Amino acid sequence: MATVDAYGVTLNLYTGHTPITAAVPEQPWAVYLADQSGRFRLIAFDLDAKDDPAAAARDAETLVGLLEASRLPHVVCESGPGGGRHVWLALSEEVAAETVASMGRLAKTLCPTLDLAPLSNPNTGCVRPPGAPHRHGGASTVLAGSLETLARPTVTAAQLTAFVAALARLVDHHEPVGEIELHQPVPVDAHGHLYLPGPKRALPAASAAALAEDAASGDASAVLWRVLIGAAAARWHHEDVAALAASAPGLEHVRTRRDRSSRTPRPASGPDSGAAVLRRQWHKAVRYVAATARNTGDDPTFDARAGAIAAHVHEVQARADTSPGRWATRSGPTDRRVLDVLCMLAVQALTAEVEADIRRLALLAGIGRETARTALLRLAEEGWINQTRPADGPHAAHWTVDPRNEIHRNVGTSRSQADPRPEGAGAAHRSTLLAELAARTQASAHDAFTPAGGLGHHAGNIYARTTDEALTLAQLAAATGATPSRTSYTLERLATFRLVTRTVDGWIRSDRDRRDTAARHLGTHGRLRDRAARYRIERELWAWWQAEQEWMRAPRRTSPGRRPGPGQLALLPADGTNIYGAHPRRPDGRADYAAARRELLTGVQQRSVLDDEVHARPPARRTAA
């Protein structure tokens, strides 16, 4: 039961208990979703309206469509006067908390208004059922479905597991960040559009649903992506999708673009035109399907390992998000970036322990190598990470984001046959988490957000947290740990360069990426590129000296002679010979590092000039054979 304070005001705090056989309480009351053993018997998707009831209603419709596709009986309620929604399922048999938590995380990707707390905490997770009063007046009212499905449940654990697997298949195909590398060529039709060969098939159910979805009221870009990857996989061609662009609700992103809180028609020509957007996204979708159709291969352990590392990194990120004050210190913004990069590398590698040198971390995080080094030491001292192996010769130090070895213990705990793992749930969780971390890292690591003339690391972290959905000042301050006044000042600076925009609902990221323009205005353009070039030379210098040491340790040659210089090849190379050749020496025989640097820089400049000449040279004509 909800707590009532001394003044008779009902709080959003449920601490009292009463047996279900007693009289119905007058104040708001809720029921637990899981039993005392921590296994779920009820499922409640709590869609929080906050200041946008339409968003909660839209997410409820999405969930209802998915539940109906899986033939799961459900009940939809309006939770109270604010316009929130509760979507209920009752289970005829108990389900493991891990399965329900996976379902919640996957559903959250599709339904941003979903509150994960009730589904992720079997001990205290509770929701007001149909008929329970709301603290601001009114009660939870049934909008659709029959209460009989809750009183006499029929949904089995196997059905819920299958539903989670269906969610995983849908979520796993998110739009990737950056270019997609293909290992084999993809054919092109007569109009220059990519396609996958094979007979045309009907759209998959998820893509067909996305094609009919009212994309204008939600994330139209994400809806378009779900349509296109299904069409590419079904061996459709670009012209098949283009024929539907004028009328299909799910292709709204092709027709219009977001303009603050509304959508405006796209121009008839140019890079933002509907034709250009469809062509660009279609080619990306075809390349994505061609490259990832067999993402997990034949490895039967991939999904379990992906789920284990994703769940752990998710917990690390959640713990970091609930410690905002830690990242508000002077070194806090860079420390959080390094932690995020290590988490991203761990998720990519499917292991908590990764080999990461400070230059690699620095370039990924958009900071200096010394800043990365001190950040690692601070994070290790506080227990966020741990060094498992020091640097040794050509090998960098190894770091783990699991200093307590929790993944090992959790994976070792086998699941019972009654609780099979939903197929694909682990891989889907890994994909969504990897996309989130990569997008955040790439958004913040930019010349515009460097110190000494730029907007600074804190500004980059705030920018990385913004989306095309409005976030309030309080939400952005809580996400970065800064005070509201500091956050407001930083947002105003970002708005000066049109990187973010203030709306009536909050702050959103500008529809165009203007970071390069801001960096040029600030005089920091090219700073990270120059840093990357400098680190590349430093790596080459280190590798050259390591090769020189290997040559000195090699067995002595029987025939004296001069070793080949850098880039020279020997007809019969001796033991220990390497591509760098003899390391420059001073007259006293000691290594001449300055001369080595000059030789490497000269080689880099010569290669750069040669590349420019090759690119400037007109292509040779081809004649028919």
ZIRAWO-V320667 format. One record per residue. N is the residue number from 0. NEAR is the number of other ideal C-beta (glycine too) atoms within 12 Angstrom. Layout:
# ZIRAWO-V320667
n,near
N,NEAR
N,NEAR
This chain:
# ZIRAWO-V320667
n,near
0,28
1,27
2,21
3,21
4,14
5,7
6,7
7,11
8,15
9,25
10,19
11,21
12,18
13,28
14,17
15,20
16,17
17,18
18,12
19,14
20,6
21,11
22,10
23,17
24,24
25,17
26,27
27,34
28,34
29,38
30,32
31,27
32,39
33,32
34,20
35,10
36,14
37,24
38,26
39,41
40,31
41,40
42,44
43,45
44,47
45,40
46,44
47,31
48,28
49,27
50,23
51,29
52,22
53,23
54,30
55,37
56,31
57,31
58,39
59,39
60,30
61,42
62,42
63,32
64,28
65,37
66,34
67,21
68,23
69,30
70,17
71,36
72,30
73,41
74,38
75,37
76,37
77,29
78,43
79,32
80,17
81,26
82,29
83,38
84,42
85,50
86,48
87,45
88,42
89,35
90,36
91,22
92,21
93,29
94,43
95,32
96,28
97,34
98,43
99,41
100,36
101,47
102,49
103,39
104,38
105,43
106,44
107,33
108,34
109,41
110,39
111,26
112,36
113,38
114,30
115,28
116,25
117,38
118,39
119,31
120,22
121,30
122,18
123,19
124,31
125,32
126,40
127,37
128,32
129,35
130,26
131,31
132,26
133,28
134,30
135,19
136,11
137,20
138,25
139,34
140,26
141,25
142,24
143,25
144,26
145,19
146,22
147,14
148,27
149,31
150,17
151,13
152,29
153,21
154,32
155,22
156,31
157,23
158,29
159,42
160,34
161,28
162,38
163,43
164,29
165,34
166,42
167,41
168,35
169,40
170,40
171,39
172,38
173,33
174,32
175,27
176,20
177,15
178,11
179,22
180,12
181,20
182,12
183,12
184,13
185,25
186,18
187,18
188,20
189,10
190,15
191,14
192,30
193,31
194,32
195,34
196,18
197,16
198,10
199,18
200,17
201,16
202,28
203,27
204,21
205,34
206,35
207,25
208,31
209,40
210,35
211,24
212,32
213,24
214,31
215,27
216,25
217,34
218,32
219,33
220,32
221,33
222,36
223,41
224,38
225,43
226,43
227,49
228,41
229,34
230,45
231,42
232,30
233,29
234,23
235,37
236,28
237,31
238,21
239,28
240,38
241,27
242,16
243,28
244,32
245,16
246,14
247,33
248,27
249,37
250,39
251,37
252,37
253,41
254,30
255,27
256,29
257,31
258,18
259,22
260,21
261,16
262,24
263,16
264,18
265,27
266,16
267,11
268,11
269,12
270,14
271,24
272,20
273,30
274,26
275,19
276,32
277,35
278,25
279,26
280,37
281,41
282,30
283,30
284,39
285,38
286,32
287,36
288,34
289,29
290,25
291,27
292,23
293,14
294,25
295,26
296,12
297,8
298,15
299,12
300,17
301,25
302,32
303,32
304,29
305,40
306,41
307,37
308,40
309,46
310,33
311,37
312,43
313,36
314,28
315,36
316,31
317,20
318,22
319,34
320,24
321,15
322,24
323,26
324,17
325,25
326,37
327,26
328,21
329,18
330,28
331,28
332,42
333,39
334,39
335,45
336,43
337,46
338,44
339,46
340,40
341,47
342,45
343,37
344,35
345,39
346,40
347,26
348,24
349,29
350,27
351,36
352,27
353,32
354,25
355,39
356,28
357,32
358,31
359,29
360,41
361,32
362,33
363,35
364,46
365,45
366,43
367,29
368,29
369,18
370,29
371,38
372,30
373,22
374,39
375,41
376,22
377,25
378,36
379,24
380,15
381,22
382,18
383,34
384,38
385,24
386,26
387,22
388,17
389,14
390,21
391,12
392,16
393,17
394,15
395,27
396,29
397,26
398,40
399,36
400,45
401,31
402,24
403,18
404,17
405,22
406,32
407,19
408,13
409,23
410,25
411,12
412,15
413,12
414,22
415,15
416,11
417,16
418,26
419,24
420,34
421,39
422,28
423,32
424,43
425,41
426,40
427,40
428,44
429,43
430,38
431,39
432,39
433,35
434,29
435,32
436,37
437,29
438,26
439,36
440,36
441,29
442,32
443,41
444,39
445,39
446,31
447,40
448,41
449,37
450,24
451,14
452,18
453,34
454,38
455,30
456,39
457,40
458,41
459,42
460,43
461,44
462,46
463,38
464,41
465,38
466,29
467,29
468,27
469,27
470,33
471,26
472,29
473,20
474,26
475,36
476,30
477,23
478,32
479,41
480,28
481,34
482,19
483,19
484,12
485,24
486,35
487,23
488,21
489,36
490,37
491,21
492,26
493,38
494,26
495,22
496,31
497,22
498,39
499,41
500,30
501,26
502,24
503,14
504,22
505,30
506,35
507,32
508,33
509,28
510,25
511,20
512,19
513,24
514,36
515,21
516,20
517,33
518,28
519,19
520,20
521,29
522,16
523,31
524,21
525,19
526,29
527,31
528,20
529,17
530,28
531,23
532,21
533,23
534,27
535,22
536,26
537,26
538,23
539,27
540,32
541,27
542,24
543,34
544,29
545,24
546,28
547,29
548,19
549,20
550,26
551,21
552,13
553,17
554,11
555,12
556,18
557,8
558,8
559,8
560,14
561,13
562,28
563,21
564,20
565,30
566,18
567,16
568,14
569,20
570,9
571,11
572,18
573,22
574,17
575,24
576,26
577,30
578,20
579,30
580,27
581,30
582,34
583,26
584,18
585,13
586,8
587,7
588,10
589,15
590,22
591,21
592,22
593,15
594,21
595,32
596,23
597,17
598,26
599,32
600,22
601,17
602,25
603,21
604,16
605,16
606,16
607,15
608,14
609,14
610,13
611,12
612,12
613,13
614,11
615,10
616,10
617,8
618,8
619,7
620,6
621,6
622,5
623,4
624,3
